[in-house]
Amino acid sequence: MKLYFSNRQLSHQPQQYMVHGKLIHAFENNDRATTLLEALAGAGLMPIEPADHGIAPALAVHADHFIAFLQTAYDEFQKLPNAGPEVLPNIHAYVGATPALAPRGKPRPTGIIGRSGWYVGDLSAVIMQGTWDSALVSAHAAVSAADAVLAGDKAAFALCRPPGHHAYVDRASGFCFLNNAAIAAERLRQKYKRVAILDFDTHHGDGTQAIYYARNDVFFGSVHTDPSAYYPHYLGYADETGVDAGEGFNLNRPLLFGSNDADFIAANHDIINAALKCGAEALVISAGWDAHHKDPLSKLKVTTDAYARIGEIYGKLNLPTVIVQEGGYSLEAIAESARIFTQTFRSAKGV
């Protein structure tokens, strides 16, 4: 099984993260990627430099005006008087989502402050000088992994950093700028009639859900912490099942605080079964390790054993699979979880 990663993904080095009213050092940092590389080497995977796919795959998912913002935001922000070292919006647009979670369109403001508030959903999606290059190359990793599967590989792993599942068509949020899982799914759709994105990060993949909420060619299933008092707060509830053509092609399995391995594994079975029932021919796994009880953001009691078990479960599926890295912020937990998941997945898949 091939692993795709580029050292250019390390050029995004945010220094700030707003949590509980305090600016602290960013949880989403380069140590995550280097720890994962070492862990995956222990599972027999060595990184391959992804090909340069340009911006076309990102534009297949994201609005062109959003891409243009990401490309220029840092330089524009630095022209402000007394600008800080990173783009942090101090205003956000009061524009609610439609029932279909449709993109909002291009904003009326032309200034960088108004546009930042439109395109950046929260104070965890910090933009600095290297952010755009890292995000684009992270997307290249997802596309390269999808291309390997399209060429006949049973599975491939995209070590995407920064992650992507909180990124909407036209908005960066939750450490995410480009939605790598959606970009991989769009690539797979060149061959497969229906693709499933299954997400077991402890945070709901709200950006991914929004992208596909009214579509039936990509099923989205998510296992995550109950969002009623947890990020992303506004999406991820069990009654969100899709709209219009997408009705029945979205399944959320929120877990109560304190849920354990058995709850986590059962919920993964639920989304897998729903994806198969919907006719999925290929799979994208949004793999986060932050449900682990050692993670600083976790509210669950999931252990390393659960990742071993779901690695085997996903590996036994007779579906071409792209694994896309999402969250996980305890270096100890991601080293354990990513390695054991990949080992059991590879053994079950025969890759």
Secondary structure, DSSP 8 states (H G I E B T S, - for coil): -EEE--GGGGG-----EEETTEEE--SSSHHHHHHHHHHHHHTT--EE-----TTHHHHTTS-HHHHHHHHHHHHHHHTSTT--SSB--S--------TT-----S-S--SHHHHHHHHB-STTS-B-TTHHHHHHHHHHHHHHHHHHHHTT-SEEEE--SS--TT-BTTBBBTTBSS-HHHHHHHHHTTT-S-EEEEE-SSS--HHHHHHHTT-SSEEEEEEEE-GGGSTT-SS--TT----GGGTTSEEEEEE-TT--HHHHHHHHHHHHHHHHHTT-SEEEEEE--TTBTTSTT--S-B-HHHHHHHHHHHHTSSS-EEEEE-----HHHHHHHHHHHHHHHHHHHT-
